[in-house]
Amino acid sequence: MYVCVCNAVTERQIREAAHSGVSSVEGLQARLKVATCCGSCRDCARRVLGEALSQRVSSAA
């Protein structure tokens, strides 16, 4: 599913970024340019990132 239509960023790309060490929306902005145009995807991107980080922590335990 597309999270950021302006920059064609998918949920999968956000999860992959979290897996490779991105831990903030600012990090997503730097790596994927998510939420850098209109900003309407920021909350969704934050949610997807949070879920991915939670899964990363759960699988590490």
C-alpha positions in Angstrom: 0.0 0.0 0.0 1.2 3.5 -0.8 1.7 5.6 2.3 3.2 8.7 0.6 1.6 9.3 -2.8 3.6 12.4 -3.5 6.9 10.5 -3.4 5.5 7.0 -4.2 6.6 5.5 -0.8 5.1 2.2 0.2 4.5 0.6 3.5 7.0 -2.1 2.6 9.7 0.5 2.0 9.0 2.0 5.4 9.3 -1.4 7.0 12.5 -2.1 5.2 13.9 1.3 6.3 13.0 0.4 10.0 14.7 -3.0 9.6 17.9 -1.3 8.4 18.0 1.2 11.3 15.7 4.1 10.7 13.9 4.9 13.9 12.1 8.2 13.4 9.9 10.1 10.9 12.9 12.4 10.3 15.0 9.4 9.4 12.3 8.4 6.9 12.2 11.8 5.5 16.0 11.7 4.9 16.0 8.2 3.4 12.7 8.0 1.5 11.4 11.6 1.3 8.2 10.5 3.0 6.1 13.5 4.4 8.3 16.1 2.7 5.7 17.5 0.2 2.1 17.9 1.4 2.7 16.1 4.7 -0.7 14.4 4.8 1.0 11.0 5.1 3.0 11.8 8.2 0.6 10.2 10.7 0.3 7.0 8.6 4.1 6.8 8.1 4.6 7.2 11.9 2.1 4.4 12.5 3.8 2.0 10.0 7.2 2.9 11.4 6.0 2.3 15.0 4.6 -1.1 14.0 7.8 -2.1 12.2 10.0 -1.0 15.1 7.7 -3.0 17.5 8.1 -6.1 15.4 11.8 -5.6 15.2 12.1 -5.5 19.0 9.7 -8.5 19.4 11.7 -10.6 17.0 15.0 -9.7 18.7 13.7 -10.8 22.1 
